[in-house]
C-alpha cells in the first residue's frame, strides 16, 4: 500500500476573533445575556474572580483607548441577567450566584446563590463611561465602587472611585 504521509498544519487561533471588550457609554448597550467586566474608570483594574469574605479583590487589566484586554483566568467575567426589580440587572458570576450589596453597616460586596433585590442593580452610565451601579434592596451600602487604597471592589454609601463596564461585543 501507499506509505503514510504526515502533514503539519500551523493553526493560528485568534482569541475572540472579531470581538473585543469595549467600554459601555450608554446603558442601552447592556442586554440580558451580555458578558461584561466591571473595572475602575481611572485605573487599570477590574473585579477579580476571587470572592473574598466581604469584597472582590482587584486584578490588573490593560486598557487601550476604550478597549481592554486581560487574563480571563483572574478577571471575573459576569453575565447580565434580569434582576428581581423591574428595569434592573443582576451580575451572575462564573462559579454561579450573583454579586450583591450585603450590608447597611459594612462595605460588603458578596456573592449569594439566590437572586434578591440586593443583587438587582440599577445602572446608569454617563458620557465619560462612569457607571453608577446601585443595588435596589434594603441594604443601604449599595453603590458598587473601586477602593484604590485597599485594592478592592465593594459597596459603599458614598465616596471611593468610579467604575465602568466593558462589554464583549
N, C-alpha and C positions, 0 to 999 in steps of 0.2 A: 504494500500500500504506500501511499504518499507519506513523506516524512512530516511529522507535526511541525507546525510553524508557530513561533511565538511572536506576537506583535506587542509593542509597547505604545501606549497612548498617554500623552500628557493631558490630564484633565484639569482645567483651571476652574475652580469653583469661586464665583464671586458671591460673598455672603450678601444675602438680601438684595440681589440684583434689582436695580430699578426702584428700590425702596430706600428711604432714608428716615432718620429721626429728625423731624422738623419742629421748630418751636411753634406752639399754638398761639395765635394772636387774636382769635375770636372764638368764643365758646361754641359757636355754631359748627366749628370743625370737629367737635367731640361727638361721637356716637357710641351707642351701646355696642360692645364687641371690639372697640378700638383698643390697641395696645399702646400704653403710654409709659413715660418715665417722668417722675416729679423731681425737679432739680432746683438748686439755688439759682436765682436770677443773676446775681452778680459775682458768683464764684463757680469754680469748676468741680462741683459736687452734685451727686444725685442720691436719692434714697437707696441705701444698700439692702441686700437681700437677707440680712440677719435681723431678726426681731429680737432686740434686747428686752429686758424685763419691762421697761417703760418708754422706749423710744426706738427709733431706727437710726443706726449709725450712717454717716455719710460715706460715700465712696467716690473715688476720682473718676471724672469723665473728661473727654476732650471736646472743646467747643470750637466750631469752625463756622463763623458767621451765625446763621440761625439754625445750623445743624449740629448734632452731637454724634460722637462715637464713643464706645465703651466696651468693656469686657462684660458680657451678659452673664457670666458666672458669679459676678459680685454685685451687679446693679439689679434692683427689684423691678422687673417688668410687670406692670399692673394691667389688668384687663378691666375696662369700664363695663359695669353692669348697671341696671336700673336700681336706683335707691328705693327705699320704702316710701319716702315722701315724694309727692309729685314734683317732677322737674329736677330731681336730684340724681347724682351718680354715686355708685359705690365703687371702691377700688379693690378688686379681687386680686389677692396675692398668689404667686406661683404655687405655693405649697397648700393653697386652699384657705378659705377665710377672707375676712375683709378688714382693712385698716379702719380704726375707729378712734374717736376722741373719748378717752376713758375716764376722765375725772373733771370735777368742778374745782378741786383744790390743788391738784398737781398737774404738771405739764406732760401728761401721758398720751402717747400715741401707741396703741397696742393693736393686736390682731384678734378678732373674735370670729367664731365659727358660724354664727347665725347673724344674718343681716338685721340691723336695727336702725332706728333714727340716728343713733350716734355714729353709725357707719354709712350714713346717707349724707352726701356733701353737696351744698350749693357752690357752684363755681362761677366766678366772673373773671374776665380777663381784660386788661386794658391794652392800649395800642402798643405799649412797650413790651408786652408779653407777661407782665406781672399778673399772677393768678391769685385771686382771693378764694381760698378753699375753706369753707366753714361747714362743720357738721351741724345737722339740724336737730339733734336730740337735746335732752335736758342738761347734758354736761356742758358747762359754760367755758371751759378751756378747750375751745373747739376750732381754733384757727390754725391750720397746718402751716408751719413756718420752719425756716432753717436757722439753727442756732450755730453760728460760726465759731463762737468762743469755745463751745464744747464739742463741736464736730458732729452734730446730730440733727435729726428732724424730729419735731414733736409738736404738740398742740398747746397753744397759748391763748390768753385772753387779750394780749396786746404785745407790742414790741417784736424783737427779733428781725429776721431778714426775709425779704420777698422770695417767693418760689415761682417757678414757671413750669409749664407742662410741655413735654415733647411727645409727638405722636409718630407712630410708624406708618408712613403713608408713601 
